[in-house]
Amino acid sequence: MLSRAAERVYWTGRYLERAENTARIVQQYSQLLLDLPDEVGVGWDELVTIFGAASEFPGAGEVSEEVAVLRFLVSDPNSGCSLVRSIRMARDNMRNTRDLLPQESWESVNELDQFARRALVSTVDDEDRFEVLSECIARCLQVDGILVGTMSHGAPYQFLRLGQSLERADMTSRVLDVATAYVRRDPDLIDRFGSVLGTNALKSVSGFQMYRQYCQPQIEGERVVEFLVRDTLFPRAIASCVNRARFACSRLPGGEAPLDCLDRIVEHLGQDPEDDLTAADVSAIMDRIQQWLGQVHEAVVHTWFTPDADQ
C-alpha cells in the first residue's frame, strides 16, 4: 500500500469523524444556550475557542456573534474547522482512494457533500438548524456503517479506523471542554447547572442512555468525566477510542512508535483520578489528552506517511 494512499484513507477517517462531531457539538451547544439562563453568561465565542480556532476567527463584524460563529464553524468553506469543509475534505480524500473503499461509501459521501453545500449555507440563520445538523450526523453515520459492514479489515481499513479513533478521542475531549468552559469562570455554577452541563456533554456524544446504564440515576460532573474519559466499553469514551487506535496500529507493519505513544496515554488514563476535580482540573486534563493525541498523530505521520524524512 502506497504511503500517499494510506495517508488519504487515514484523513478520510479523520474528516468524516470531524464532520460528524462538529455537527454534534454545534447542535448541542445551541441547545445548551437555550437551557441555561442569561445570567450564566454563556457566549458563542467560547465555542470557537473549544475548536482551537480563536486566532483564525475573523470576528462578528456587522452581524451578530451567533451568526458569525455559526458561519465560521458550519458553512464557511474557507474556515479550517468548518463542517462544510470537513465534509468536502472527506469527499476529496475518498475520491482519490476509491479503489480501496467500497463504492457505496463513495456514493454516500458524495451525496453528503452535495447536501451540505446546499443546506448548510442557509441553516446558520434558519430555524431548521437542528434538523439539518441531525441530517448531517445521520449521513456521516450511514457512511461509517457502510465502511464497517462492507470493507475488508486489511491495511486500508486499519488506517481508516486509526484516523477515526484519534479524531473521535480529540473531539470527546473538546465536548468536555465545552461543559466546563463557564464553570471555570464561576465555580458556583456547578451546584446550580452542573446536571445541565453534564447532560449536554453526554447527549453531544449520544452517551446519555449508556451513562444511565453505567451510573444511575444522577448526572454528576465527576462521574460524567469518568465515564467519557475512562470507560472502555462506550465507543465514544476516550479510553475506548485509544484502545481501538492501539488495535489498528497493532495490525499495521512498523507501528511501534505510535503504539508507544498510545500506551503512554493508556497508562495515564489508568491512574486513579484525583478527588474533587474542579472545572479547571478537567480542562487541564483535556488539554493534556489533546497534546498526547497530537504526539500520536505525529508518530503516525513519521512512521507511515513520511518514513524517509530523516534519510
C-alpha positions in Angstrom: 0.0 0.0 0.0 1.5 3.3 -1.1 2.1 5.9 1.7 0.1 8.6 0.0 -2.9 6.2 -0.4 -2.6 5.3 3.3 -2.4 8.9 4.3 -5.6 9.8 2.3 -7.5 6.9 3.8 -6.3 8.0 7.3 -7.5 11.5 6.6 -10.8 10.2 5.2 -11.5 8.7 8.6 -10.4 11.8 10.4 -12.5 14.2 8.3 -15.6 12.0 8.4 -15.4 11.9 12.2 -14.6 15.6 12.5 -17.7 16.4 10.4 -20.0 14.3 12.5 -18.6 15.6 15.8 -18.6 19.3 14.6 -22.3 18.9 13.8 -22.9 17.2 17.2 -21.0 19.9 19.2 -22.7 22.9 17.4 -26.1 21.3 17.8 -25.7 20.6 21.5 -24.1 23.9 22.2 -27.1 25.6 20.6 -29.3 23.6 22.9 -27.2 24.5 25.9 -27.7 28.2 25.2 -31.5 27.5 25.3 -31.3 25.6 28.6 -29.1 28.0 30.6 -30.3 31.4 31.7 -28.7 34.6 30.6 -27.1 35.2 34.0 -24.7 32.3 33.3 -23.1 34.5 30.6 -22.7 31.7 28.0 -21.5 33.2 24.7 -20.8 31.8 21.3 -17.2 32.9 21.3 -16.3 30.1 23.7 -17.3 27.6 21.0 -14.6 28.9 18.7 -12.0 28.5 21.5 -13.1 24.9 22.1 -12.3 24.1 18.4 -8.8 25.8 18.9 -9.6 28.3 16.2 -9.7 31.6 18.1 -6.8 33.0 16.1 -8.5 32.2 12.8 -11.9 33.6 13.7 -12.5 36.9 11.8 -14.9 38.3 14.4 -18.5 39.2 14.2 -18.2 42.4 12.2 -21.6 43.7 11.2 -23.5 40.6 12.1 -24.4 39.1 15.5 -21.9 36.9 17.3 -24.1 33.9 16.9 -24.3 34.3 13.1 -20.6 34.9 12.8 -19.6 31.9 14.8 -22.1 29.6 13.1 -20.9 30.7 9.7 -17.3 30.1 10.7 -17.9 26.7 12.2 -20.7 25.4 9.9 -20.9 26.9 6.4 -17.6 28.8 5.6 -15.7 26.7 3.1 -12.5 28.7 3.8 -12.6 28.0 7.5 -10.2 25.3 8.5 -12.6 23.8 11.1 -16.0 24.3 9.4 -18.4 21.4 8.9 -18.8 22.0 5.2 -15.0 22.0 4.7 -14.6 18.7 6.7 -17.2 17.1 4.5 -15.5 18.3 1.4 -12.1 17.1 2.5 -13.5 13.7 3.4 -15.0 13.6 -0.1 -11.8 14.7 -1.8 -9.7 12.1 0.1 -12.2 9.4 -0.6 -12.3 10.3 -4.3 -8.6 9.7 -4.6 -8.8 6.3 -2.9 -12.0 4.9 -4.5 -10.2 1.7 -5.5 -9.6 1.0 -1.8 -13.0 1.8 -0.4 -16.5 0.4 -1.1 -18.3 2.1 -4.0 -21.4 2.6 -1.8 -19.3 4.7 0.6 -18.1 7.0 -2.1 -21.6 7.5 -3.4 -22.9 8.3 0.1 -20.2 10.7 0.9 -20.6 12.5 -2.4 -24.4 12.8 -1.7 -23.5 14.1 1.8 -21.2 16.8 0.2 -24.0 17.9 -2.1 -26.5 18.1 0.7 -24.0 20.0 2.9 -23.3 22.6 0.3 -26.9 23.1 -0.4 -28.4 23.1 3.1 -25.7 24.4 5.4 -25.4 27.9 3.9 -28.9 28.8 4.9 -29.1 26.8 8.2 -27.0 29.5 10.1 -30.0 31.8 10.3 -32.7 29.2 9.9 -35.0 27.6 12.5 -34.3 24.3 10.8 -30.7 24.3 12.1 -31.2 21.3 14.4 -32.8 19.2 11.7 -30.1 20.0 9.1 -27.3 19.2 11.6 -29.1 16.0 12.5 -29.3 15.0 8.9 -25.5 15.6 8.5 -24.9 13.4 11.6 -27.1 10.6 10.2 -25.4 10.7 6.8 -22.0 10.5 8.4 -23.2 7.5 10.4 -24.5 6.0 7.2 -21.1 6.2 5.5 -19.4 4.8 8.6 -21.9 1.9 8.6 -21.2 1.1 5.0 -17.4 1.1 5.7 -17.7 -1.1 8.8 -20.1 -3.6 7.1 -18.7 -3.9 3.6 -14.9 -3.2 3.8 -12.3 -5.9 4.3 -10.4 -5.3 7.5 -7.0 -5.1 5.9 -4.5 -2.3 6.0 -6.7 0.4 4.4 -9.5 -0.3 6.9 -7.0 -0.1 9.8 -5.7 3.3 8.6 -9.3 4.5 8.3 -10.1 3.3 11.9 -6.9 4.8 13.2 -7.8 8.2 11.9 -11.3 7.9 13.1 -10.4 6.8 16.6 -7.8 9.6 17.1 -10.2 12.3 15.8 -13.1 10.9 18.0 -11.0 10.9 21.1 -9.9 14.5 20.4 -13.5 15.6 19.8 -14.7 14.0 23.0 -12.1 15.9 25.0 -13.4 19.1 23.3 -17.0 18.2 24.3 -15.9 18.0 27.9 -14.2 21.4 27.5 -17.5 22.8 26.4 -19.1 21.5 29.5 -16.5 23.1 31.8 -15.8 26.4 30.0 -18.2 28.5 32.0 -17.9 26.7 35.3 -14.2 27.6 35.3 -15.2 31.2 35.4 -17.8 30.8 38.2 -17.4 27.6 40.3 -20.8 28.2 42.0 -22.4 27.4 38.7 -21.7 23.7 39.2 -24.2 23.5 42.1 -26.9 25.1 40.1 -26.4 24.0 36.5 -23.9 21.0 36.7 -26.6 18.5 35.7 -27.5 20.6 32.6 -23.9 20.8 31.6 -23.3 17.1 32.2 -26.4 16.1 30.3 -25.4 18.3 27.4 -22.0 16.7 27.2 -23.4 13.2 27.3 -26.0 14.0 24.6 -23.5 15.6 22.3 -21.8 12.1 22.0 -25.1 10.2 22.2 -24.0 8.8 25.5 -26.8 9.8 27.8 -28.6 6.4 27.8 -25.3 4.5 28.1 -24.3 6.7 31.1 -27.6 6.0 32.8 -26.9 2.3 32.5 -23.4 2.8 33.8 -24.3 5.1 36.7 -27.9 5.6 37.7 -29.7 7.9 38.4 -27.8 11.2 38.9 -26.0 13.2 36.4 -22.9 14.1 38.4 -20.0 16.1 36.9 -17.2 13.9 38.1 -18.9 10.7 37.0 -19.7 12.1 33.6 -16.0 13.0 33.2 -15.0 9.5 34.5 -17.4 7.9 32.0 -16.3 9.9 29.0 -12.6 9.7 29.7 -12.0 6.2 31.2 -14.8 3.9 30.1 -13.6 1.2 27.8 -16.9 -0.1 26.6 -18.6 3.1 25.4 -17.2 3.6 21.9 -17.0 7.4 22.2 -15.2 7.5 25.5 -11.5 8.5 25.2 -10.1 5.2 26.6 -12.2 3.2 24.2 -11.0 5.3 21.3 -7.4 4.9 22.3 -7.8 1.1 22.6 -9.2 1.0 19.0 -6.3 3.1 17.8 -3.9 0.7 19.5 -5.6 -2.3 17.8 -5.4 -0.6 14.4 -1.7 0.1 14.9 -1.0 -3.4 16.0 -2.4 -4.7 12.7 -0.2 -2.4 10.7 3.5 -3.0 9.9 6.1 -1.0 11.8 3.7 0.6 14.2 5.9 0.5 17.3 6.3 4.3 17.7 2.6 5.2 17.5 1.9 2.2 19.8 4.4 3.5 22.4 2.6 6.9 22.4 -0.8 5.3 22.8 0.5 3.0 25.6 1.6 6.1 27.5 -1.9 7.5 27.2 -3.4 4.3 28.5 -1.0 4.4 31.4 -2.1 7.9 32.3 -5.8 7.1 31.9 -5.4 4.1 34.1 -4.1 6.1 37.1 -6.6 6.8 39.9 -8.4 10.1 39.3 -8.0 12.9 41.7 -10.7 13.5 44.3 -12.9 16.6 44.0 -11.9 17.6 40.5 -12.5 21.2 39.7 -13.6 22.5 36.3 -10.0 23.9 35.9 -8.6 20.4 36.6 -10.9 18.8 33.9 -9.9 21.5 31.4 -6.2 20.8 32.1 -6.7 17.1 31.7 -8.4 17.6 28.4 -5.5 19.8 27.2 -3.0 17.1 28.1 -5.1 14.5 26.3 -5.2 16.6 23.2 -1.4 17.1 23.4 -0.9 13.4 23.7 -3.1 12.6 20.8 -1.2 15.2 18.8 2.0 13.2 19.6 0.3 10.0 18.4 -0.6 11.8 15.1 3.0 13.0 14.6 4.2 9.4 15.2 1.7 8.1 12.6 2.8 10.7 10.0 6.5 10.0 10.6 6.1 6.2 10.6 3.9 5.6 7.6 3.4 8.8 5.6 6.9 10.4 5.6 9.2 7.5 6.7 12.2 8.7 4.7 12.1 12.3 6.0 15.3 11.9 8.0 17.2 10.0 5.4 
